[in-house]
Amino acid sequence: MLSAPSRLRFCQKPIGILCALLLSCLLSACSFQAHSPAPVVNVNSPVKKAYKKGGLTSDHYKVKRGDTLYSIAWAANKDFAEIARYNGLRKPYTIYPGQVLKLKSTNAVTNSKTQRSTQVSSKKTQQNTAKNQPKQTVNSSQQAAASKTALAKKSLDRGDKSAYAVTTGQQNVNGVIHKPSSTLPKKVQRWHWPVKGKLIGTFSTKEQGNKGIKIAGSRGDRIQAAADGRVVYAGNALRGYGNLVIIKHSDDYLSAYAHADKILVKEKQFVTAGQTVAKMGQTGTNRVMLHFEIRYHGKSVDPLKFLPKS
């Protein structure tokens, strides 16, 4: 029979071995975690409180453990998709601790340098100005594109009436003569459904939610003006909307028609309710549909509260 001290040593031996095994497992786990990536599982996941929106102003950022592409975009006050594009990242947008991400487009920096160079060259002789002519042409087209995008955003957010001249005259659309007013109505008398189709998306008040409704249809279906008004924007400069038409109906309301296949109206043109303004398509989206918004003083409102019950 073993003595009490011998029994104690005999019991302690397996306990010591077990502790050593557990410690070895823990060290292995820590070693694995130190080399594991920090993937973005869900771009809409909650942002950590340590990040302040807009607080990150540098051109580059070194990824830390626990970061996601969305949290970094939040801190930089940018779209996560833009940052992914700057760095050549593809879904599921996996990033790693220690990785340095570009937060600003290289093209934007280049364009800024080119613009400063053009301004300096304009003060030189006519010969130097002629040599810099191609650079000035490039800047002009870039500035025109930026101006177009700014106009679209301004139209959608505010729809300032002072930015658009009055255009009158009859308009022949699809064989139908329209005689729109030469001035905006004081208020919207009645709203009309822009297309006939299945409702596949409803309005949401969430920050990342849908700011209008989505209606499915077939390519080429007619998109009609929801009320009398004036076209204040017709183009595709606003990212995520595809071919877009914006109509101002009064000093209070405007409507937007996105993802069109073909636009049939021009800016400054007056239209009447029910007039075809575009054809349905899938520009800027992955299926044929119409994204329709109504905005009151620039703020998105639920279109279903204005459109007649079907």
N, C-alpha and C positions, 0 to 999 in steps of 0.2 A: 504493500500500500504506500502511496506517495505521501510525503509530508505536506503540510499546508503551504509552505513556500514553493515546493515543487509543483503542486497543483496550480498555484497562482501563475508560475512561469509557463506552465503548459497551456493555460487558458489564454494568457496574453499573447502567445505566439501566433495563433490564427487570427486574432484581432489585429495584430500588427500587420500581418500579410494583407488582410482585407483593407485596412486603411491605406496601405501602399498602393493597392490596386485602384481604389477609389481616387486617390490623388493623381495617379497616372492617367485615369480617364478624364478627370477635370482638366489637366494640363493639355491633353490631346484636344479636347473640345475648344479650349481657349486658343490653341494653335490654329485650329481649323477656322474659327471665327475671325482670326486676325487676317486671314487671306481670302475670306469670302467677300463677294461683291455686295454693293448696296443697291439692289435693283429697285426700280419704280414699279411696285405691284399695282397700284391704283393711282392714277394722276389726280383723282378727285378726293384722295385721302386727306384727313384733317391736317392742317399745317401746325407745326410745333410752335409753342408760344415764344420760343427763343428767337424766332424770325419776326422781323417787323417789315410790313409791306413797304417796298420802296427804299428800305434801309441799305440795300446793297447797290452801290453806285459804281464799282470798279468795272473795268473791261473784262477781267478774268476772275475766276473763283476756283479755289482748290477744294475738292469734295472731301467732306468729313464723314466719319461714321454716323449713320442714321439719317444722312441727307437723302432726299429724293429729288428728282428733276423738278417736280411740282413745287416743293418747298423752296428750292433755289430760285425758280421763276417768280414765286410769290415775293421773296425778299428783294429781287431785282425789279419787281413790278413789270414783268414781261410775260408773254405767252410762252408756256412751256414748249409748244411746238416750234416756236421761233428759235429757242435755245437749242433744241434738238437738231434743227436744220443747220444752225451755225457750226455745230460740232459733228455733223454727219451721223447722228444717232438714229437708229431705227427701232421700231417697236420690238420688245417692250421697254425701250429706253433704259437699258442697264447702265449704271454708272458705278465707279469704284472709288474707295477712299484713296486720296492722293492724286486723283485725276484732275487735271486743270481744264476747266470749261471756259470757252469764249462766251461772254454775255452780250457782246455787240457784234454786229455784222462787219466783217472785214471790208466789204464793199462800201459800207457807210463811212468808214474811216478814210478809204481811198477817195470817195466822192468829195469828202470835206477838204482833203488836201488839194484835190484838183480844183475845187472852187476857189480856194485861197490863192492858188497859183494863177488862176485866170484873172482874179481881181488885181494881182500885182502886175500881170502882163499888160493889163489895160492902160496902165499909166506909162508904159514904155512907148517906143516909136511905132509908127504904123507898120514897119517891117516885122517887128516882133509880134504885133497884134495879129498880123496875117498868119504867122507861123502857128500861133495858138488857136487859130480858127476852129480846127477839129475838136479841141477840148471844149471850146465854148459851145459848139453844136451839141456835144454829148451832154453838157450840163443843162442846156436848154430843154432837151427832151426829158432829162431826169426831173427837172423842176416842173415841167408840164405834167408828168405822171404824178409827182407828189401833190401838185395843186389839184389834180383830178381826184385823188384819194381824199384830200382834205375837204374838197367840196362835197363828196359823197357823205363823209362823216358829219359834216356841218348840216347837210340836208336832212339826214336821218335823225340827228340829235335836236336840231332846232328848226330847220326849214325857214331860214330868214328870208322874208319876202323881198327885202331890199336888194338881194343878190341876183334877182331875175327880172328881165324886162318883160313887158306885156306884148304878146303876140296874138293877133286876131286873124279872122278869116275862116272860111269853110274848110272842112277836112273830109276827104273822101277815104274812108276806111272800109275795106272789104265791100265796096260797092254801095255803102251807106253814107249819105251826106250828113255830117254832124255840124251843128251851128253852136259851138260853145260860147259862153259869155266871155267878154274881154276883161273881166275882173273876177276876183275870187268871191264866192258867196260869203256872207257874214257867218253863216253856220251851216252844218251839214243837215239837209232836210231828211235824208234817208240813206241807209247803208245797204249795199247789195253784195251778195256772195261773189267773189272774184272768179271762181270756177265751180263746176259741179264735180264732186268726187268724194272719196271716202276720207274722213278725218283720221289722220294717223298720228297726230301730235297736238297736244293742247298747251295752253299758256301756263307758265310757271313763274312764281315770284322769287325763286331762289336765285342767288347771284350767278350761278353757272347754268340756270334753267333756260327753257325755251321762251323767248321774248315775243312769240306770236303763236300761230297755229300752222300745222302742216297738213296739206291736202294732197292725196295721191291722185294720179291721173295718167293719161297717155301722152306721149311725146306729140307735140303739135296742137294739143287742146288749147282753146282760146282762153287767155287770161284777160279779164275785163276790169275796168276801173270800178272801184267799189262806191264811188260818189263823184260828183262834179269837182273839177279842180284843174290844177296846172302842173305839168311835169317839171319837177325841179332837178331831177337827176335821171339819167339813162346811160348805163355803162357797166363796167365790171371791175372797177378799181378797188372796191371794198372787199377785202379778203374774207372768204367764208360765205359770201352771198351769191357768187357767180354773176350771171347777167341780172342786173337789178334795175327796177324802175321805182322811183319815189314820186308820189303825187301829193301836192299840198292842196288841201280842201278848204281850209279857212285859216285864220290866224291861230286857231287852236289845234287843228287836227291835220295829220298827214298819214299816208298809208304807204307800205313798201311791199314789193312783189319780187321775190328772189328766186334764183335758179332757173330763170327763163332760158329757153332754147334760142329764141330770136326776139329782139325788141322791135316793136313796130311804131314807136312814137319817138319824138325828139324833145330835148330840153326846151323849156319855155312854151311848149305847146299846151293849149287848153284842151281838156277832154271832158266828155259827159259820162255820167253813170251808165255802165253797161257797154261802153266803147272798148273794143279790143285794143290792148296796149302791148301785148306780148304773146308768145306761144310757149306752152309749157315744155320744160326740158329738165336736165339734171346737171347743169353747170354748177360747180362748187359743191356737189353732193354726190352720193353714191346710188341714187335712184331718181326716177322721174317723179317730181312733186313740185308743189308751190309752197314756199314759206311766205306767209302773209302776216304783216304787222300793222297795227294801228297805234299811233303815238299821239298823246295829248301833251302839248307843251314840251315835246321832246322825250317824254317818259312813256315807256311801253305800257299798254293797257290790254286787257283781255278782249280780243276781237269778238268772242262769242257773246259778250254782253252788248254788242252793238249790231251784229248781224241778225237778220230776221230768223226766227225759228223755222227749221225745215220740217 
